[in-house]
Structures are given as structure tokens and as C-alpha cells.
């Protein structure tokens, strides 16, 4: 048992870091309960969703929205009409038709701070390495240092912090075993995220280029499918697609079963099927390679890159390309909480409470989220959303909404508190 009481009555200040789907929904939930909310993001509202705005979501709108959110939008504007419940929206449509309007509602808008990067979160009095008891530490306010485009440096205080910053893009997994690629920094500048609009605004990144794509999941498959469409209309474009080998040593698309729960199976299955067709090696302009990762990247004076893949213990294969696209996932950022005591799982980099729960349940739909599992080793600091899963890639927004409900039941001291159930009755 924790040596501190998580129950905090309103009014109290809740700082929510990250204005994505989970951050916005958590802010709304907190405001309905009477808490004062600061919703802080280093970019703009739903900025990360808009980065992949050209791509369709894997689940229908009804699984990516809440009864509370829809009720708030209807109360704000009687003319508001939500997307169809079964619609597979693009990221841009989801952001513009749901998330951004939600952040602009009267309940949330005054507490939104965009283009505001969190530099550090600490306590006012307690140090990370002191022997302050949990209950005393829980009563000490958080100090949040923020670098804002509009205000410059400023600090805020909060009674509760909810971290929904998600997983940030990185080149994790590009090299064998998830290590760092042997390459100069200026060479790595030619490595880009695969979340690009290949057939839209960022078409010039790949049009007429030799592209090397690294990744085994549905993101990589989606990008590969789009590039193959580009190849048909622009024969000068070529694609080398590098995936991890399957049990037979062949390249293949990996789709963890947990990702196909909650209505996502049809769309993920479609993408995986099309991706695996490309990996059969019979599609003109597409070369599949099974490798453990990219060992090194060298750049010639011409600007061309040579990527050397490790295909066996002693075997390598080199390919020349103009650009490398990475679809190897992201990782949590913890640098701004160095002043806090947050223990994390060494395997997944997730908070220990959630990591333990995930390890105990192979099937995510078996989990009944409770506030206790969301408690971290830092009193009143909570991690929700994809970041709570660490390096795992099977998080879904439905899980995030369940986390929100469980967290505020804990904070409110009422196990039966469920604003989603209440809102659905109206």
C-alpha cells in the first residue's frame, strides 16, 4: 500500500501535459468534476495526430470518442454534428472534427497553453533524494517550468500532474537490437519519420527517389503501400523495405494481436495483407529485405546514402538510397521529471504499476483498470495513454479512456464515479 492518500477534492489544480486525445479528454473529465486545469503542449492542440493526418485510423470514430466529449460539444454548439460512429477517419478529420473543437469548448479553452515546452517538473520543497515520507511529499505542490513561445519562461504550480505526452518519434529500433546506427549526425539528418504524406504535401521526399524504409509494423506497411502507388505513376521511384525476419527468416509485417482488439482488426488486417504482398518480392520497384537492423549509414559526396544492413551474424547487405524512412516506433521522454521519484520498468520503460498489470494479463481486454495500477512512485503524478505502456505498441484510445475513468475515481475517492456512463444517458 502507498503511504499517501491519493484522494484530492476540488477545487485543486490539475496540470495535464500533452494536448492529444487522452490529454484533452482528461482535461474535460477534470473540469466536469470542478478541478482547475492547465493543459500544456509543446506544439499545438492535437499536433501529433495532425502529423499523420493523411492516414486513416485503425478503428471507427465511436471507439476514439467519448460520451462526455460528445455531450460537451453538443452543449457548446447545438449545431455540432459529430462524424459517423462507424467512420474510419483520417487523423486530420479526427483532429479537426473532434479534438480541436473539444479543446475550444468553454470548459477547457482558458486553461490551454500551446507551444509551451516543459523543461522540468519538481516539488516546491521536497527533493528527489531526501527522506520525506509519502504523505508529506503528497502535500507538497508540483513546480512546472515552462518555455512558452508567447510568454517566455514561466512556472506554474499544481496539486496533481497527469502526463499524457505519449511516445516521441525516435530512431529506436533502426539498428540491430534497437541500438544506435553507426553514422555521423549530419548523415542522420537524412533519416526521416515514416509518418509522411507520401501522396500529398510531402510527395517530393520520395518522388523519383531511391527510398529505404525500415520497419515491420502497420505504420511501415501503410507507408510502403503509399510509396508503391507513387512508383506506379513515377517509375523513377524505388523502394527497399527492410523488416525484421519472421520465424522462417523472411520479411513480414508484424501485427501484435492486442492491436486488433476493439474493432481495429479489419483495417489492420487489410493493411497487413497488402504489405505482405509487397514483401513477396514480385512487385516492380519494391525490394524486400529481412534484416536485424541497419548497422551503419554512410554518405557520399553526391549526397547519396549507403545503408548497410545486418542480415546474419556475419552477413551484411548494402543498399544505396536517397533517403531513409524510419517506422521503428517511438519512446517515452522522461528527462523533464528528473527531479521526481518515478520508478520505471527496465524492460519497457513504463511506470512500474502499469508495467506489472500488463505483465499479469496477456489479453488487454481482460484488464479492468483501477486507480491503484495508475499510481506511480511519485505521489499525485500519473501517466496515462501510450506513455503508460512504455515501449509496447498495443495501446488504444479506448484503453486511455478507461484509464481516465479509473484515475478520477481514485482521485475523487469514489469507486463508482463514471462520468462516461452518466453522459451516455442523456
C-alpha positions in Angstrom: 0.0 0.0 0.0 1.1 3.6 -0.7 2.0 5.7 2.3 -0.1 8.6 1.0 -3.8 9.3 0.2 -4.5 9.9 -3.5 -7.9 11.5 -2.8 -7.9 15.2 -3.6 -11.1 17.2 -3.5 -11.8 20.0 -5.9 -11.0 22.8 -6.2 -7.4 21.8 -6.9 -5.1 22.4 -9.8 -4.6 19.6 -12.3 -1.7 20.0 -14.8 -2.1 17.8 -17.9 1.0 17.5 -20.0 0.1 16.8 -23.7 -2.9 18.1 -25.7 -3.5 14.9 -27.6 -6.6 12.7 -27.4 -6.0 11.5 -23.9 -4.8 14.8 -22.6 -7.9 16.6 -23.9 -10.3 14.0 -22.6 -8.6 14.0 -19.2 -8.9 17.8 -19.1 -12.6 17.6 -19.9 -13.2 15.0 -17.2 -11.3 17.1 -14.6 -13.2 20.2 -15.5 -16.6 18.4 -15.2 -15.5 17.5 -11.6 -14.7 21.0 -10.7 -10.9 20.9 -10.9 -8.9 23.8 -12.3 -7.0 22.6 -15.3 -3.8 23.5 -17.1 -3.5 21.7 -20.5 0.1 22.2 -21.7 1.6 21.1 -25.0 5.0 21.7 -26.7 3.2 22.1 -30.0 -0.4 22.8 -30.9 -3.6 21.0 -29.9 -3.7 17.5 -31.5 -0.3 18.3 -33.1 0.9 14.7 -33.1 -2.3 13.5 -34.6 -2.1 16.0 -37.4 1.4 14.8 -38.2 -0.2 11.6 -39.6 -3.3 13.4 -40.6 -3.3 11.9 -44.1 -3.6 8.3 -42.7 -6.8 6.6 -41.7 -7.3 5.4 -38.2 -7.5 1.7 -37.5 -10.7 1.9 -35.5 -14.1 3.7 -36.0 -14.9 7.1 -34.5 -17.1 5.6 -31.8 -14.0 3.9 -30.3 -12.0 7.2 -30.4 -14.5 9.5 -28.8 -16.4 9.5 -25.5 -20.0 10.2 -24.5 -18.6 13.0 -22.3 -16.8 14.6 -25.2 -19.8 14.5 -27.5 -22.0 15.9 -24.7 -19.6 18.8 -24.2 -19.6 19.6 -27.9 -23.4 19.4 -28.2 -23.7 21.7 -25.2 -21.2 24.2 -26.6 -22.8 24.3 -30.1 -26.3 22.9 -30.8 -25.4 22.8 -34.5 -22.4 20.5 -33.9 -22.7 17.2 -35.8 -20.2 14.6 -35.0 -18.6 12.2 -37.6 -20.5 9.0 -38.2 -20.0 6.4 -35.4 -18.6 3.8 -37.8 -16.4 6.2 -39.9 -12.7 5.4 -40.2 -11.5 9.0 -40.1 -8.2 10.3 -41.2 -6.0 11.8 -38.5 -6.8 15.3 -39.8 -10.5 14.7 -39.8 -10.3 13.3 -36.2 -8.4 16.3 -35.0 -10.4 19.0 -36.8 -13.9 17.5 -36.3 -13.5 16.3 -32.7 -10.3 17.1 -30.8 -9.7 20.7 -31.7 -13.4 21.7 -31.2 -13.3 19.9 -27.8 -10.3 21.9 -26.7 -12.1 25.1 -27.7 -15.1 24.5 -25.5 -15.6 26.9 -22.7 -14.7 24.2 -20.1 -11.2 23.7 -21.4 -10.1 26.7 -23.6 -8.9 29.1 -20.9 -6.6 26.5 -19.5 -4.9 25.6 -22.8 -1.2 26.5 -23.2 0.2 25.6 -26.6 3.8 25.9 -28.0 4.8 25.6 -24.4 7.6 23.1 -23.7 8.0 21.5 -20.3 11.6 22.0 -19.1 11.2 20.4 -15.6 8.7 19.2 -13.1 9.7 19.1 -9.4 8.4 19.7 -6.0 8.4 23.1 -4.2 10.1 21.8 -1.1 10.8 18.1 -1.4 14.0 16.9 -3.1 14.2 13.7 -5.1 16.8 12.2 -2.8 15.5 13.3 0.6 13.7 11.0 3.1 10.4 12.9 3.0 7.5 10.5 3.8 5.0 9.9 1.0 2.1 11.7 2.8 4.2 14.8 3.4 5.5 14.7 -0.2 2.0 14.4 -1.5 1.1 17.6 0.2 3.9 19.5 -1.5 2.9 21.2 -4.7 4.5 20.5 -8.0 6.5 23.2 -9.7 6.4 23.1 -13.5 8.9 25.2 -15.5 7.6 26.0 -19.0 9.3 27.6 -22.0 6.4 29.3 -24.0 6.5 30.9 -27.4 4.2 33.6 -26.2 5.2 34.1 -22.6 8.8 33.0 -22.5 10.0 31.2 -19.4 7.3 30.9 -16.7 6.4 28.5 -13.9 3.2 27.0 -12.7 2.1 25.1 -9.6 -0.2 22.1 -9.5 -1.6 19.6 -7.0 -1.8 16.8 -9.5 0.1 16.2 -12.7 -1.2 13.9 -15.4 1.4 13.0 -18.0 -0.1 12.1 -21.4 2.9 13.1 -23.6 2.8 9.8 -25.5 5.9 8.3 -27.2 8.1 10.6 -29.1 9.5 9.8 -32.5 13.0 8.3 -32.4 15.3 6.1 -34.4 14.9 3.4 -31.7 15.0 0.0 -33.4 16.7 1.3 -36.6 20.0 -0.5 -35.6 20.2 -4.2 -34.6 18.7 -4.8 -31.2 17.4 -1.2 -31.0 20.8 0.3 -30.7 22.3 3.4 -32.3 23.3 3.4 -36.0 26.9 4.0 -36.8 26.6 7.3 -38.7 27.6 10.9 -38.4 25.0 13.4 -37.1 24.7 15.2 -40.4 24.1 11.9 -42.1 21.3 11.1 -39.7 19.6 14.3 -40.8 18.6 12.4 -43.9 16.7 9.9 -41.8 13.1 10.9 -41.6 10.0 9.6 -39.8 7.8 7.4 -42.0 4.7 9.4 -40.8 4.8 11.5 -44.0 2.1 12.2 -46.6 3.7 10.4 -49.5 1.0 11.2 -51.9 0.3 14.7 -50.7 2.3 17.5 -49.1 5.5 15.5 -48.7 5.5 13.7 -52.0 8.8 15.4 -53.0 10.5 13.4 -50.2 10.1 10.2 -52.2 9.1 11.1 -55.7 11.8 9.9 -58.2 14.0 8.8 -55.2 15.6 5.6 -54.1 13.8 5.1 -50.7 14.9 2.8 -48.0 12.1 2.1 -45.4 12.9 0.4 -42.1 10.0 -1.0 -40.0 7.9 -4.2 -39.6 4.6 -2.8 -38.3 1.4 -1.4 -39.8 2.9 2.1 -40.0 5.7 0.8 -42.2 3.2 -1.2 -44.2 0.9 1.9 -44.7 3.9 3.9 -45.9 5.1 1.2 -48.2 1.7 0.9 -49.8 1.6 4.6 -50.4 5.1 4.6 -52.0 4.1 1.7 -54.2 1.3 3.8 -55.5 3.8 6.5 -56.2 6.0 4.0 -58.1 3.2 3.3 -60.5 2.8 6.9 -61.5 6.6 7.8 -61.1 8.7 4.8 -62.3 11.9 6.6 -61.2 10.8 5.9 -57.6 12.1 2.7 -56.0 11.5 1.2 -52.5 13.8 -1.0 -50.5 11.7 -2.2 -47.5 13.7 -3.6 -44.5 11.8 -5.6 -41.9 12.7 -8.0 -39.1 12.8 -11.6 -40.3 9.9 -13.9 -39.3 10.3 -17.4 -37.9 11.3 -18.6 -41.4 13.8 -15.8 -41.9 11.5 -13.9 -44.4 10.5 -10.3 -44.3 6.9 -9.8 -43.0 4.5 -7.4 -41.4 4.1 -7.8 -37.7 0.7 -7.2 -36.2 0.5 -7.8 -32.4 -2.8 -9.4 -31.5 -3.5 -6.7 -28.9 -3.6 -4.1 -31.6 -6.5 -5.8 -33.4 -8.9 -5.6 -30.4 -11.6 -3.1 -30.1 -12.7 -3.0 -33.7 -9.3 -2.5 -35.3 -8.9 -5.9 -36.8 -10.4 -5.2 -40.2 -8.4 -2.2 -41.1 -5.1 -3.6 -39.7 -5.7 -6.9 -41.4 -6.2 -5.1 -44.7 -3.0 -3.1 -44.4 -1.0 -6.2 -43.2 -2.3 -8.2 -46.2 -1.3 -5.5 -48.7 2.0 -5.1 -47.0 2.8 -8.8 -47.1 2.0 -8.9 -50.8 4.7 -6.2 -51.4 7.1 -8.3 -49.3 6.7 -11.3 -51.5 9.2 -9.7 -53.9 7.0 -9.7 -57.0 6.1 -6.0 -57.1 8.1 -3.9 -59.6 10.2 -1.3 -57.9 9.9 -2.8 -54.5 12.8 -4.8 -53.0 12.1 -6.6 -49.6 14.9 -7.3 -47.2 14.8 -9.3 -44.0 17.5 -7.9 -41.6 18.1 -7.4 -37.9 18.6 -3.7 -38.5 20.7 -1.0 -40.1 24.3 -1.4 -38.9 25.7 1.9 -40.4 24.8 4.7 -42.8 27.4 6.4 -44.9 27.0 9.5 -47.1 28.9 10.1 -50.3 29.9 13.5 -51.7 27.0 13.2 -54.1 24.6 13.2 -51.2 23.6 9.5 -51.7 23.4 7.3 -48.7 24.7 3.7 -48.3 22.8 1.8 -45.7 24.4 -1.4 -44.5 22.0 -4.0 -43.0 22.9 -6.8 -40.7 21.2 -9.9 -42.3 23.0 -12.6 -40.3 25.7 -13.0 -37.6 28.4 -12.2 -40.0 26.4 -11.3 -43.2 25.7 -7.7 -44.3 23.9 -6.2 -47.3 24.4 -2.7 -48.5 21.9 -0.6 -50.4 22.2 2.8 -51.9 19.4 5.3 -51.4 18.5 9.0 -51.4 16.5 8.9 -48.1 15.9 6.6 -45.2 12.4 6.5 -43.6 12.2 5.1 -40.1 9.0 3.4 -38.9 10.6 1.7 -35.9 8.4 3.4 -33.2 8.9 6.0 -30.5 9.9 6.0 -26.9 8.8 7.8 -23.7 10.6 11.0 -22.8 11.4 11.3 -19.1 14.1 14.0 -19.0 11.7 16.7 -17.6 10.9 14.6 -14.4 14.5 14.1 -13.2 13.5 15.9 -10.0 10.8 13.3 -9.2 10.8 9.7 -8.0 9.2 7.7 -10.8 10.3 4.1 -10.9 10.1 2.5 -14.3 10.2 -1.0 -15.7 13.6 -1.8 -17.1 12.2 -3.8 -19.9 9.5 -1.5 -21.3 10.4 1.9 -19.7 6.8 2.1 -18.4 5.8 3.2 -14.9 6.1 0.1 -12.7 2.4 -0.1 -11.8 1.1 -0.3 -15.3 4.0 -2.5 -16.4 3.1 -5.0 -13.7 -0.5 -5.0 -14.7 0.3 -5.5 -18.4 2.7 -8.4 -17.5 -0.1 -10.1 -15.5 -2.6 -10.0 -18.4 -1.8 -11.4 -21.8 -5.1 -10.1 -23.2 -5.7 -6.4 -22.8 -9.5 -6.8 -22.8 -9.1 -8.8 -19.6 -7.8 -5.7 -17.7 -10.2 -3.8 -15.5 -8.3 -0.6 -15.0 -8.1 0.7 -11.4 -6.7 3.8 -9.9 -4.2 1.8 -7.9 -2.5 0.4 -11.0 -2.1 4.0 -12.3 -0.3 5.3 -9.1 3.3 5.9 -9.7 6.1 6.1 -7.0 5.7 9.9 -7.1 2.6 10.9 -5.1 -0.1 12.6 -7.3 1.9 12.1 -10.5 0.1 9.9 -13.0 1.0 8.7 -16.5 -1.9 7.9 -18.9 -2.0 7.0 -22.6 0.6 5.4 -24.8 3.4 6.6 -22.5 2.0 4.4 -19.7 2.7 1.4 -22.0 6.3 2.4 -22.5 7.9 0.7 -25.5 4.9 -1.5 -26.0 2.9 -0.7 -29.1 -0.5 -2.2 -28.3 -2.1 0.8 -26.6 -5.5 2.0 -27.9 -7.6 5.1 -27.2 -10.3 3.0 -25.6 -7.8 1.9 -23.0 -6.8 5.5 -22.4 -10.5 6.5 -21.7 -10.7 3.6 -19.2 -7.6 4.9 -17.5 -9.1 8.4 -17.2 -12.3 7.0 -15.6 -10.3 4.9 -13.2 -7.9 7.7 -12.3 -10.6 10.2 -11.4 -12.5 7.6 -9.4 -9.3 7.2 -7.4 -8.7 10.9 -7.0 -12.3 11.6 -6.2 -12.5 8.8 -3.7 -15.5 7.2 -5.3 -15.0 3.8 -7.0 -18.4 4.1 -8.7 -17.6 7.5 -10.3 -18.1 7.2 -14.0 -18.9 10.4 -16.0 -19.0 8.4 -19.2 -21.9 6.3 -18.0 -23.7 9.4 -16.8 -23.2 11.3 -20.1 -24.4 8.3 -22.2 -27.8 8.5 -20.5 -28.5 12.0 -22.0 
